[in-house]
């Protein structure tokens, strides 16, 4: 009886606009091949030591995906125990100064810069709890001014803050904390996009370090620290 009632309620819901909430949706900003690349890189990078750091987490879809992969890797692929995962976000979208720079100095404008404002550390923690993810440290702060020295050595960093100013400010600070053999992946390193400030910052930084740009999947700018 309960099963039959539940089935009919589902069918009734499907006849309403709520049906879009009843089916699986790909809620990631990354293609499957890009997620696979991130999984491969985070696992190999943190195996050698250091924390996993994600900067610019939005509502946490990628955070959940990568942490589920690390759980699998610990169980089935001999990943070391005790990998610390840190999430840093403003939890209120882009800062005013960073958006003004894009408009005034890079000729960018549009509604995209109002994204990610409806968020909070509490909602983010709820996402972690629902997905049964433990051991994640959630930090509210600006990528440009955060004290990365407080985190200790970094083995892997996904830097996904989109705009030029926070990216160019964060990169040297993260690189300083990056352990030998560690890895930074800068997202949105594709030309001609609304968020291509990240690409400009990435190219400027690798040039100052005497490195060659290394871009994977047409959007991931990779920085490797020599052993």
C-alpha positions as CSV (number, residue, x, y, z in Angstrom):
1,X,0.0,0.0,0.0
2,X,2.8,2.5,1.0
3,X,4.8,1.5,-2.1
4,X,1.7,2.1,-4.4
5,X,1.0,5.5,-2.8
6,X,4.6,6.5,-3.2
7,X,4.6,5.5,-6.8
8,X,1.4,7.5,-7.5
9,X,2.8,10.6,-5.7
10,X,5.9,10.4,-7.9
11,X,3.8,10.2,-11.0
12,X,1.8,13.2,-9.9
13,X,5.0,15.2,-9.2
14,X,6.2,14.3,-12.7
15,X,3.2,16.0,-14.2
16,X,4.3,19.3,-12.5
17,X,7.3,21.6,-13.0
18,X,8.9,19.7,-10.0
19,X,9.8,16.9,-12.4
20,X,13.1,18.7,-13.2
21,X,14.1,18.0,-9.5
22,X,13.3,14.3,-9.8
23,X,15.8,13.3,-12.4
24,X,19.6,13.2,-12.4
25,X,21.3,16.4,-13.5
26,X,25.0,16.9,-14.2
27,X,25.6,19.7,-11.7
28,X,29.3,20.1,-12.3
29,X,31.0,23.0,-14.2
30,X,33.5,20.3,-15.5
31,X,33.1,17.7,-18.2
32,X,33.5,14.0,-17.1
33,X,37.0,13.9,-18.7
34,X,38.0,17.1,-16.8
35,X,36.7,15.5,-13.5
36,X,38.7,12.4,-14.3
37,X,41.8,14.6,-14.8
38,X,41.3,16.3,-11.5
39,X,40.9,13.0,-9.7
40,X,44.1,11.6,-11.2
41,X,46.1,14.8,-10.3
42,X,44.8,15.2,-6.7
43,X,45.4,11.5,-5.9
44,X,49.0,11.5,-7.2
45,X,49.8,14.9,-5.8
46,X,48.7,14.4,-2.2
47,X,50.3,11.0,-2.1
48,X,53.6,12.7,-1.7
49,X,52.5,14.9,1.2
50,X,50.8,18.2,1.8
51,X,47.2,19.2,2.0
52,X,44.6,19.3,-0.8
53,X,43.4,22.9,-1.2
54,X,40.4,24.0,-3.2
55,X,39.9,27.8,-3.7
56,X,36.6,28.9,-5.1
57,X,34.2,26.1,-4.1
58,X,30.7,27.6,-5.0
59,X,28.2,25.2,-3.6
60,X,30.5,22.2,-3.3
61,X,29.7,19.9,-6.2
62,X,33.4,19.5,-7.1
63,X,34.4,19.3,-3.5
64,X,32.1,16.4,-2.9
65,X,33.2,14.6,-6.1
66,X,36.9,14.9,-5.3
67,X,36.5,13.9,-1.7
68,X,34.5,10.8,-2.7
69,X,37.4,10.0,-5.0
70,X,39.9,10.4,-2.2
71,X,37.7,8.1,0.0
72,X,37.8,5.5,-2.8
73,X,41.6,5.9,-3.2
74,X,42.2,5.4,0.5
75,X,40.2,2.2,0.4
76,X,41.2,0.6,-2.9
77,X,44.3,2.4,-4.2
78,X,46.6,2.7,-1.1
79,X,46.3,6.4,-0.8
80,X,47.9,7.5,2.5
81,X,45.6,8.2,5.4
82,X,45.1,11.6,7.0
83,X,45.0,13.8,3.8
84,X,43.7,17.2,4.9
85,X,41.3,18.9,2.6
86,X,40.8,22.7,2.9
87,X,38.1,24.7,1.1
88,X,38.4,28.5,0.8
89,X,35.7,30.8,-0.5
90,X,34.3,34.2,0.1
91,X,30.8,32.5,0.2
92,X,29.5,35.9,-1.0
93,X,30.6,35.9,-4.7
94,X,33.2,38.1,-6.3
95,X,34.5,41.1,-4.4
96,X,33.6,44.6,-5.7
97,X,37.2,45.6,-6.4
98,X,37.9,42.5,-8.4
99,X,34.8,43.0,-10.6
100,X,35.6,46.7,-11.1
101,X,39.1,45.7,-12.3
102,X,37.6,43.4,-14.9
103,X,35.3,46.1,-16.1
104,X,37.7,49.1,-16.0
105,X,41.0,47.4,-17.0
106,X,39.9,44.3,-19.0
107,X,36.8,45.6,-20.7
108,X,34.6,42.8,-19.2
109,X,31.0,43.3,-18.1
110,X,27.8,41.4,-17.7
111,X,25.6,39.6,-15.2
112,X,28.1,36.8,-14.8
113,X,29.9,38.8,-12.1
114,X,26.8,38.6,-9.8
115,X,27.2,34.8,-9.6
116,X,27.8,32.8,-6.4
117,X,26.5,35.5,-4.0
118,X,23.8,33.3,-2.5
119,X,25.9,31.0,-0.4
120,X,27.2,30.5,3.1
121,X,29.7,28.3,5.1
122,X,26.7,26.8,6.9
123,X,25.1,25.6,3.6
124,X,28.4,24.3,2.4
125,X,28.9,22.3,5.6
126,X,25.4,20.9,5.1
127,X,26.5,19.7,1.7
128,X,29.4,17.9,3.3
129,X,27.2,16.3,6.0
130,X,24.6,15.1,3.4
131,X,27.4,13.5,1.4
132,X,28.9,12.0,4.5
133,X,32.2,13.8,4.0
134,X,34.4,14.3,7.0
135,X,37.8,15.9,7.6
136,X,37.2,19.0,5.4
137,X,38.2,22.4,6.8
138,X,36.0,25.2,5.5
139,X,37.6,28.7,5.5
140,X,35.7,31.9,4.7
141,X,38.0,34.5,3.1
142,X,39.4,36.2,0.1
143,X,41.9,34.2,-2.0
144,X,43.9,37.4,-2.5
145,X,44.5,38.1,1.2
146,X,44.2,34.8,2.9
147,X,47.3,33.7,5.0
148,X,48.3,30.5,3.2
149,X,51.3,30.0,5.6
150,X,48.7,29.0,8.2
151,X,47.9,25.9,6.2
152,X,51.4,24.4,6.0
153,X,52.7,22.5,2.9
154,X,50.3,22.2,0.0
155,X,50.4,19.1,-2.2
156,X,47.5,20.0,-4.5
157,X,45.6,23.1,-5.2
158,X,42.6,23.7,-7.5
159,X,42.4,27.5,-7.9
160,X,39.1,28.4,-9.4
161,X,38.4,32.1,-8.6
162,X,37.9,33.1,-12.3
163,X,39.1,36.7,-12.2
164,X,42.5,38.3,-12.7
165,X,43.2,40.1,-9.4
166,X,42.5,37.2,-7.0
167,X,44.3,34.8,-9.2
168,X,47.5,36.8,-9.7
169,X,47.5,37.7,-6.0
170,X,47.0,34.1,-4.8
171,X,49.4,32.3,-7.1
172,X,52.7,33.4,-5.7
173,X,51.5,32.8,-2.1
174,X,50.3,29.3,-2.9
175,X,53.4,28.5,-4.9
176,X,55.5,29.4,-1.9
177,X,53.6,26.9,0.2
178,X,53.6,24.2,-2.5
179,X,55.8,21.2,-1.5
180,X,58.4,20.0,-4.0
181,X,56.5,17.9,-6.5
182,X,53.2,19.6,-5.7
183,X,50.7,20.9,-8.2
184,X,48.5,23.9,-8.8
185,X,45.6,23.7,-11.3
186,X,44.2,27.1,-12.4
187,X,40.7,26.7,-13.9
188,X,39.3,28.9,-16.7
189,X,42.6,29.2,-18.6
190,X,40.8,29.4,-22.0
191,X,41.0,32.5,-24.2
192,X,38.1,34.6,-25.1
193,X,35.9,33.6,-22.2
194,X,34.1,35.9,-19.8
195,X,36.4,34.6,-17.0
196,X,39.6,34.7,-18.9
197,X,41.2,36.9,-16.3
198,X,42.4,33.6,-14.8
199,X,44.3,32.9,-18.0
200,X,46.0,36.2,-18.1
201,X,47.1,35.8,-14.5
202,X,48.3,32.2,-15.1
203,X,50.4,33.2,-18.1
204,X,51.9,36.2,-16.3
205,X,52.9,34.0,-13.3
206,X,54.5,31.2,-15.2
207,X,56.5,33.7,-17.2
208,X,57.9,35.2,-14.0
209,X,58.9,31.7,-12.9
210,X,60.6,30.9,-16.1
211,X,58.1,28.1,-16.8
212,X,56.4,27.0,-20.0
213,X,52.6,27.2,-19.9
214,X,51.0,23.7,-19.5
215,X,47.3,23.7,-20.3
216,X,45.2,20.6,-20.2
217,X,41.7,20.0,-21.6
218,X,41.9,23.5,-23.1
219,X,41.1,25.1,-19.7
220,X,43.4,23.8,-16.8
221,X,46.6,25.8,-16.4
222,X,49.0,23.5,-14.5
223,X,51.9,24.6,-12.4
224,X,54.3,22.0,-11.1
225,X,56.9,22.7,-8.4
226,X,60.2,21.0,-9.2
227,X,61.5,18.3,-6.9
